[in-house]
Amino acid sequence: MSASLVTHVGYCRATGKRKFATKRDARIIRRRTAGHGLSVYHCTACEYWHIGHHGDLSRDEHRQRRSA
């Protein structure tokens, strides 16, 4: 099995997270990095796949929820 080159296609304007074209690509990167507790999800703002702890919340939105 050959190692495929998986890269992100840019960054989401809503969340600031890396965008992946397919769910498979996002899962591969999650496994390559220390992906404990990370989930792969489909972003409704940009229609790409992301990896993250908090779903489609931006960092600022997550901080606001945590501090409230």
C-alpha positions as CSV (number, residue, x, y, z in Angstrom):
1,M,0.0,0.0,0.0
2,S,1.5,3.3,-1.0
3,A,1.4,6.4,1.1
4,S,-0.9,9.0,-0.4
5,L,-0.3,12.6,-0.1
6,V,-3.2,14.2,1.8
7,T,-3.3,18.0,2.1
8,H,-5.8,20.5,3.2
9,V,-7.4,22.8,0.7
10,G,-7.3,25.9,2.8
11,Y,-8.8,27.3,6.0
12,C,-12.4,27.9,6.9
13,R,-13.4,31.5,7.2
14,A,-16.0,30.8,9.9
15,T,-13.9,28.5,12.2
16,G,-10.3,29.0,11.1
17,K,-9.8,25.2,10.8
18,R,-8.2,23.3,8.0
19,K,-10.5,22.3,5.2
20,F,-10.4,18.7,3.7
21,A,-12.2,17.8,0.5
22,T,-13.3,14.4,1.7
23,K,-14.1,12.8,5.0
24,R,-11.5,10.1,4.3
25,D,-8.7,12.7,4.0
26,A,-9.7,14.3,7.3
27,R,-9.7,10.9,9.0
28,I,-6.3,10.1,7.6
29,I,-4.8,13.3,9.0
30,R,-6.6,12.8,12.3
31,R,-4.9,9.4,12.7
32,R,-1.5,10.8,11.7
33,T,-1.6,13.5,14.3
34,A,-2.3,12.8,17.9
35,G,-6.1,12.7,17.3
36,H,-7.3,11.6,20.7
37,G,-10.6,13.2,21.3
38,L,-10.7,14.8,17.9
39,S,-13.7,14.3,15.6
40,V,-14.2,14.7,11.9
41,Y,-17.3,16.7,11.0
42,H,-18.9,18.4,8.0
43,C,-18.9,22.2,8.3
44,T,-22.2,23.9,7.3
45,A,-20.4,27.2,6.7
46,C,-17.9,26.1,4.1
47,E,-19.2,22.7,3.1
48,Y,-15.8,21.0,3.7
49,W,-14.7,18.5,6.3
50,H,-12.8,19.6,9.5
51,I,-11.1,18.0,12.5
52,G,-11.7,19.4,15.9
53,H,-12.8,19.0,19.5
54,H,-15.8,21.3,19.4
55,G,-17.6,20.7,16.2
56,D,-18.4,23.7,14.1
57,L,-17.8,26.3,16.8
58,S,-15.2,28.9,16.1
59,R,-12.5,29.5,18.8
60,D,-14.2,32.7,19.9
61,E,-17.6,31.1,20.2
62,H,-16.2,28.2,22.2
63,R,-14.5,30.7,24.6
64,Q,-17.6,32.7,25.0
65,R,-19.6,29.5,25.9
66,R,-17.0,28.4,28.3
67,S,-16.8,31.7,30.1
68,A,-20.6,32.2,30.4
